[in-house]
């Protein structure tokens, strides 16, 4: 197998794995956070505004790990530096 | 497929390149500044205020109350910075439904610039609030061993701010682009609606997080001297 198709294959498989593994952790974390926030709101409906705002900020922090994985996957597929290098090396 | 609007060159002259990011950033800036100028030209305090003045007052009052709730401080000092961040990001994200408009926040350069301005503003507010020495003392608390971790934390949260906003907005446009080729009519519209929600929430989160960072840099004095603070604000 030549290096070009090897790079393409590894990049695509890694992008898929990145998204798959990288979304498991944030999914568990967000589920836990939302469940806790729901029970907190059920116990103290007066504090719903504060809890919701803190929940959103916390969810954004948790979600950013998934976003990092997504950006990595996008870089691997659409802006892969090794792929660009192999293309220019093969062209010249 | 483009994952950044930086690569769309609209106009170039020798070394000067005007790409889509810069052009649409200027567009959003012109819209915000021009709109505010037009509305605030005729401000009244009579019982029946004009419709647009009412809109601006609602926005400013809402931002002030949010800042006050998050930081437990008077919002006057922070409103210009945090409010500008919020208004710029939210208008850039919401204008994405206008055909032909490419959200400048979908480019890593814009979001990095915004995050760097937060990175610079946090120590500035901290030093202005409690002086250089006691601000720098934050870095060696609780022990001087924590110094490298505090510095790494400053840097990594700046990167996190930039990449979070970029990733969310870019993922919205990428998903719409992919869906357009699979299920052309209905689903892209739904995803666009979802993108509006995401854009608003991300703008809110960016502003709130920068406010939290600034508040954490200025909070030490507040907890130490609660009584003088209270008397000063009356």
Interface residues (C-beta under 8 A of the other chain):
Chain A: X50 X53 X56 X57 X60 X61 X63 X64 X67 X68 X70 X71 X74 X75 X78 X79
Chain B: X1 X3 X69 X70 X160 X163 X164 X166 X167 X168 X170 X171 X174 X201 X202 X204 X205 X208 X209 X212
